[in-house]
Each structure stands twice: as C-alpha cells, then as structure tokens.
Amino acid sequence: MSPAELVRTTRQAQGLSQARLALRAGTKQSAISRLERGKISPTLESLQGLMNAMGQQLQLEVTPFRRDYDQRHRLTNARRSPAERLRLGMSWNRLAGRLAQAGRIARHGG
C-alpha cells in the first residue's frame, strides 16, 4: 500500500475530514490532499506523525523476497562462462523478438 492510500484509508476509517486531520497534525488541508493524491511523497517521520494524529502506530516490517526461481537452474547458469551466458541471453532475446513479431502479425492479420 502506498503512503497516499494508507493515509486516505486510515483517515476515512477514522471518520476524519482532510481539514480535521490537518488540524490535528499541524499542517494544511491542501498538504493532506496533495499527499492523498500521490502528488507528494511524505518522509517516514511525516507519515508517522500523520498516523499518530489519527491514533495509529506506524509499523514497518522487513521480510525476505519470495524466490520464484529454480535453485538448480540458477546454479547451472552460474557455472556458465560470461560468454555462454551472453549467448544464451541473446538467444532468448531473439526468440522474444520473433514472438513479438508473430503477435503483431496475428493482431493485424498480415
């Protein structure tokens, strides 16, 4: 969830107007509006202050990336020389180009 969505959904769940939140947080309603529309990106400190003004505690969590790859494939590829990896990458790139061209031809009937 983006900071804009977090502030907007929390504010609405608390039944607060932008003006009321601005008053509580010591800022202007226009600043809350710009933030909620994603026109400005708040600092972590500002976001925490807004959450506190709404009676909420901001918590950050760090989690490892999900690994959507085959570990054996990664190890096999790591054993290849840079030249082999480059050749393989270029081969996949050519295939992707041919598939894209076939898609264009299929869409445009020619």
Secondary structure, DSSP 8 states (H G I E B T S, - for coil): --HHHHHHHHHHHTT--HHHHHHHHTS-HHHHHHHHTTSS---HHHHHHHHHHTT-------------S-HHHHHHHHHS-HHHHHHHHHHHHHHHHHHHHHHHHHHHT-
